[in-house]
């Protein structure tokens, strides 16, 4: 078998079979197929697309290109959740304890963030002493004992995807539905969960800007998961403005804790309830959606979800007292209000610009080597549809550097646009696919 022949076959619009895709991925991962040939293949796929069978074969080949996490020693159904990412997305920090408190096993392997804020692990490190550098044995025992654990990516999961994504990133072949879906799902399938619930974002702060594209991606990923024998569900949610009010690591953790105390922002609560309901159903802990939602409300009202977060913290070396006293979380030295220069209804927020403001402050990584400042970020006070008077605070900015504060403030103000007339808010949950 020759890669040249496979490129010719795909370029002509023909379908690659399972054996050919397995050969291509295994040899490329091993370094036997050069980048320039795989670049040609990616471009052929970009223009000619892939069938459902080809996409499923590509996903499985990438999933099996490295380690496969074995969670069989964990009792019960293991449920994972994945978000396609956005601004202010602190969902796992509130959602995982809520679902675990309802009896569903949460065993997550997470990485660090590269972008406007840290990833879930970075955010959790706002708790002094918290570590994801735990052994697989600790990880499995902890899930069996308290129902939740998140560990760092110690295993080499889907190495083919890492190589392919880096190549697609520099060859203008990222934006292809089959390649996006197989990239996400190969890592999720390698992570060992029995059921996967997806949060696919759409809007100005999301990878999928158009709603129809978000639904197409969600559908493709659900089908890929089912093909691999997993229980699947996907929620398409709005990311035309930041999720909740807080953007920045410790600030997002604080908002997640407020949510577990029953005081969360309405959009964030709606998302956690919707995702959590699907996770409980997938875990077989409820007979219907109404029962699952009621379970989630109960664990917030009686405090067991908050206690589950504290137990999770303590089990991984974190300062659990900060769960009950958020003043112990990292704090910025400079806190200022951003006053509105205009009056009217907030018509639009350029969502990804708010993320860039957090990055400027030091809340994210521009490179893998960047150090994150966990204390900095923004807390919005006005979102789309809200009326604002001139001079009223749009947001509180948390900074540790006056120069960075000035840059972020200037950029933040340009991200807001106003209308003289009332503005209709977007529907937040666009749909659920199963």
C-alpha positions, 0 to 999 in steps of 0.5 A, a space after each residue: 500500500 502506498 500513500 501516493 495511491 491513497 492521495 490519488 484515490 481521495 483526490 478523484 473523489 473515491 472512498 477510502 476503505 477501513 484498511 487504507 485509513 488504518 494504514 494511513 493513520 498508523 504509518 503517519 503516527 509512526 513517522 513513515 508518512 511525511 507531512 507533505 503527503 498527509 497535507 495533500 490528503 487533508 486538502 483532498 478530504 477538505 474539498 471532497 469530504 468523507 462519508 459517514 463510514 470513512 469518518 467513523 473509520 478515521 475516528 477509531 484509527 486515531 482513537 487507537 493510535 495511542 493509549 486507551 484509558 481503561 475505566 473497567 475497574 470503576 463500578 457503574 456507568 462512567 459519563 464524560 462531558 465535553 465542551 467545544 469551548 467558549 468565553 467564561 466556560 466554567 461548566 465542569 467545575 459546577 456540573 461534575 459535582 452536581 452530577 456526581 452528587 446524584 450518583 453518576 461516576 465522573 472520571 475525567 482526563 483533562 488538559 490545560 487551556 491554550 487561549 483566553 483563559 485556562 482549561 479546567 485544570 488551570 481553573 481548579 488550581 485556584 484552590 491552593 494545593 490542588 493537583 491532577 498529577 495523581 496515579 491511575 490507581 489513585 484516580 480509579 479508587 477516588 472515583 469509586 469512593 467519592 464519585 469524581 476525579 479529574 486527572 492530568 493527561 498522563 497517557 498519550 491519548 490519540 497522538 495521531 490527532 495531535 499530529 494531524 491537528 498541528 498539520 491542519 492548523 498550518 495548511 488551512 484544513 481545520 474547517 472541515 466537519 468530518 475532520 473536526 468531529 473525528 478530532 474531538 471524538 477520537 480523544 473522547 473515545 480514548 478516554 474510556 467513558 461509557 457515555 458522552 454528553 457534548 456541549 456544542 457552542 455556537 455564536 461569536 465566541 464559539 468555533 462554530 459561528 453559524 447555528 446550522 454548522 453547530 447542529 451539523 457538528 453535534 449530529 456527526 459527533 453523536 453518530 460517531 459515538 453511537 457507532 463506537 458503542 457509546 451512549 450519546 447526547 449533544 446540546 447546542 448552546 449560545 455563545 454570542 456573549 460570555 457564559 455567566 458573568 465571570 471571565 478569568 480563572 479564580 473568578 469563574 471558580 467563584 461563580 461556579 461555587 455561587 451556582 452550587 450555592 443556588 445563586 448562579 447566573 440564569 444562563 449558566 444554571 440552565 446549561 448545567 441543568 440541561 447537561 446534567 439531566 442528560 448525564 444522569 439519564 445516560 448514567 441510568 440514575 433517572 427514568 426521565 428528564 423531569 426526575 433527573 432535573 429534580 435530582 439536580 435541584 435537590 443536590 444544590 438545595 441540600 448542599 450535597 453538590 457543594 460538599 461533593 466539590 469539597 470532597 473532590 478538592 480534599 481528595 486531590 490535595 486542594 484547600 477544601 475550605 475555599 469551597 465554603 469561603 471564596 475569599 481564600 481564592 486568588 485575588 487581584 491587587 487592582 479592581 476597577 469598574 469599566 464605566 459605559 461611555 454610551 447609553 441604551 440597550 446592549 445590542 451586541 457583545 463581540 464575545 471573543 473580544 471579551 476573552 482576549 481582554 482576559 488574555 491581555 490581563 494574563 488570564 490565558 496562554 498565548 503559548 504553551 509556556 505562558 504563565 497564567 495569572 489565576 486572579 485576573 479577569 472580568 465580571 460583567 454587569 451588563 449583557 445583551 438586552 440590558 439597559 445601560 446609563 452613561 457612566 454606569 458600570 459595564 463590568 468590574 476588571 481584576 488586574 495585577 498590572 496597570 498597563 495591561 488593565 488600560 489595554 484590556 479596558 480600551 478593548 472591552 469598551 469596543 466590544 459592546 454596541 448599543 441600541 435605542 430600542 429594546 433588544 431581544 435576547 437569543 434563545 440560550 439552549 438551541 436544541 438537544 440531539 440524541 
